[in-house]
Amino acid sequence: MIDKIQNIENIGRMVKTGGNQQCYHFDKNTHIYAANTHGKSTFTAIIRSLQTNNPDFIKGRKTFGATQQQRVVLSVGGTNYIFNGTSWNSQIENIRIFD
């Protein structure tokens, strides 16, 4: 289970999420609801990238005009999974995605 989003940078509409700001925490059953074009599919692509260890899911969604590299830090089961712009530091296969 994803515990929290610590940081997402330069992926789709998510230019800077988390970081020094408040983290987003998840519970056992967390539902994400938003209007179209507000990042739900982008977030799903991030999770799918972590699940498959395939950075292309993220690289293909670079924020328009962004010059800094993409970055993600997710806490799952107390472990931080980090995407550094080119690859994840580890893979977690037991995440289930319903999209």
C-alpha positions as CSV (number, residue, x, y, z in Angstrom):
1,M,0.0,0.0,0.0
2,I,1.2,3.5,-0.8
3,D,1.7,5.4,2.5
4,K,2.3,8.8,1.1
5,I,3.5,10.9,-1.9
6,Q,6.5,12.8,-0.7
7,N,7.4,14.5,-4.0
8,I,6.4,14.5,-7.7
9,E,8.2,17.0,-10.0
10,N,7.8,17.8,-13.8
11,I,5.4,15.0,-14.7
12,G,2.3,16.2,-16.5
13,R,0.5,18.9,-14.5
14,M,2.5,18.0,-11.4
15,V,5.3,20.6,-11.6
16,K,6.1,20.4,-7.9
17,T,4.1,18.3,-5.5
18,G,5.3,17.6,-2.0
19,G,8.9,18.4,-1.3
20,N,8.9,21.1,1.4
21,Q,5.1,21.2,1.3
22,Q,2.7,18.9,3.1
23,C,2.9,15.3,2.0
24,Y,-0.2,13.4,0.7
25,H,-1.1,10.5,2.9
26,F,-3.1,7.4,1.9
27,D,-5.2,5.0,3.9
28,K,-6.1,1.4,3.2
29,N,-8.8,2.5,0.7
30,T,-8.0,5.8,-0.9
31,H,-10.1,7.0,-3.8
32,I,-8.8,9.7,-6.2
33,Y,-11.5,11.8,-7.8
34,A,-11.0,14.9,-9.9
35,A,-12.2,16.5,-13.1
36,N,-10.7,15.5,-16.4
37,T,-7.1,16.8,-17.1
38,H,-6.2,17.1,-13.4
39,G,-3.6,14.3,-13.2
40,K,-5.4,11.1,-12.4
41,S,-4.0,9.3,-15.5
42,T,-0.6,10.8,-14.9
43,F,-0.6,9.5,-11.3
44,T,-1.6,6.0,-12.6
45,A,1.3,6.2,-15.1
46,I,3.7,6.9,-12.2
47,I,2.4,3.8,-10.2
48,R,2.5,1.7,-13.4
49,S,6.1,2.7,-13.9
50,L,7.0,1.7,-10.4
51,Q,5.1,-1.6,-10.7
52,T,6.8,-2.6,-14.0
53,N,10.1,-0.7,-13.4
54,N,9.6,0.9,-16.8
55,P,10.6,4.6,-16.8
56,D,8.9,5.2,-20.2
57,F,5.5,5.6,-18.5
58,I,6.9,8.7,-16.7
59,K,9.3,10.0,-19.4
60,G,6.5,10.3,-21.9
61,R,4.6,12.7,-19.5
62,K,7.3,15.3,-18.9
63,T,5.7,18.7,-18.1
64,F,5.7,21.0,-21.1
65,G,8.5,23.6,-20.9
66,A,10.1,22.0,-17.9
67,T,13.9,22.1,-17.9
68,Q,14.6,20.2,-14.6
69,Q,14.5,16.5,-14.5
70,Q,11.5,14.5,-13.4
71,R,11.5,13.2,-9.9
72,V,9.2,11.0,-7.7
73,V,9.5,9.9,-4.1
74,L,6.8,7.6,-2.8
75,S,6.7,5.9,0.5
76,V,5.3,2.3,0.4
77,G,5.3,0.2,3.5
78,G,7.8,2.5,5.1
79,T,10.3,2.3,2.2
80,N,11.0,5.2,-0.1
81,Y,10.8,4.4,-3.8
82,I,12.7,7.1,-5.8
83,F,12.6,7.9,-9.5
84,N,15.6,10.1,-10.3
85,G,14.7,11.1,-13.8
86,T,16.0,8.0,-15.5
87,S,15.2,5.0,-13.3
88,W,13.6,3.8,-10.0
89,N,15.9,2.7,-7.1
90,S,13.7,-0.4,-6.7
91,Q,10.6,-2.1,-8.1
92,I,7.4,-3.1,-6.2
93,E,5.3,-5.6,-8.1
94,N,2.5,-6.2,-5.7
95,I,0.7,-2.9,-6.3
96,R,-2.7,-3.3,-7.9
97,I,-4.0,-0.6,-10.3
98,F,-7.6,-0.2,-11.2
99,D,-8.0,2.4,-13.9
